[in-house]
Amino acid sequence: MAITSSKEPYDGYCGSSYAAKVLGVSVGTVHGLVKSNELKAWKTQGGHRRISLQSIQDYQRRHNLANAVDGLGDTRLRVMVVEDDNRTRIMLQANIKKWELPIDAVMYTSAVEALLDMPGWQPDVLLTDLRMPHVDGFEFLKILSEHATFNSLTIVAISGMSAKEVHAKGGLPDGVQLLQKPIDLEWLRGFFDALLSMRQSNRRTRG
């Protein structure tokens, strides 16, 4: 499957969610900056918005803004959440914020948009739904497995499907955890705690 069209202009681009993270603003504000021509953007034939990375950098220089993504180092977990259900996405975002863990999470409604931003965001953890329109979670993980990026990702597949149903669809790649809906938030918080503890331990070992 081709994610982008060869006819698209290209000087390096990202989606609205990553642009918002870089600028430290809301997605709505990014859309406003596009409408006012502060940011250069276009849409693909499939209707997906592309925002020029160069125009983001130019905007930062004009307004003397620091990159909100820079300086995070390896002290915080970068988490990418791909979930088309609005209620689940909002619930996850609210709980991650409430936990007050050193986590930077970016929310996506589609695998296509997530794939677009993955090289720039370089997440440590991916939480992805399996049942999604256009590119579902199974195809999403298959695409990732064909790239080296997949090897460094910790992946949790979220689904209302049973383990038997997932197996019937071809199963999940090795190392991918299955978290069934309704989501066990205590398990998820413990999962993040464990990853953060391992990261802290690795830093001490290296030190």
Secondary structure as GFF3:
##gff-version 3
##sequence-region A 1 207
A	DSSP	beta_strand	13	14	.	.	.	ID=ss1
A	DSSP	alpha_helix	16	23	.	.	.	ID=ss2
A	DSSP	alpha_helix	27	35	.	.	.	ID=ss3
A	DSSP	beta_strand	41	43	.	.	.	ID=ss4
A	DSSP	beta_strand	49	52	.	.	.	ID=ss5
A	DSSP	alpha_helix	53	62	.	.	.	ID=ss6
A	DSSP	beta_strand	77	82	.	.	.	ID=ss7
A	DSSP	alpha_helix	86	99	.	.	.	ID=ss8
A	DSSP	beta_strand	103	108	.	.	.	ID=ss9
A	DSSP	alpha_helix	111	121	.	.	.	ID=ss10
A	DSSP	beta_strand	125	129	.	.	.	ID=ss11
A	DSSP	alpha_helix	137	145	.	.	.	ID=ss12
A	DSSP	three_ten_helix	148	152	.	.	.	ID=ss13
A	DSSP	beta_strand	154	159	.	.	.	ID=ss14
A	DSSP	alpha_helix	163	168	.	.	.	ID=ss15
A	DSSP	beta_strand	177	180	.	.	.	ID=ss16
A	DSSP	alpha_helix	185	206	.	.	.	ID=ss17
###
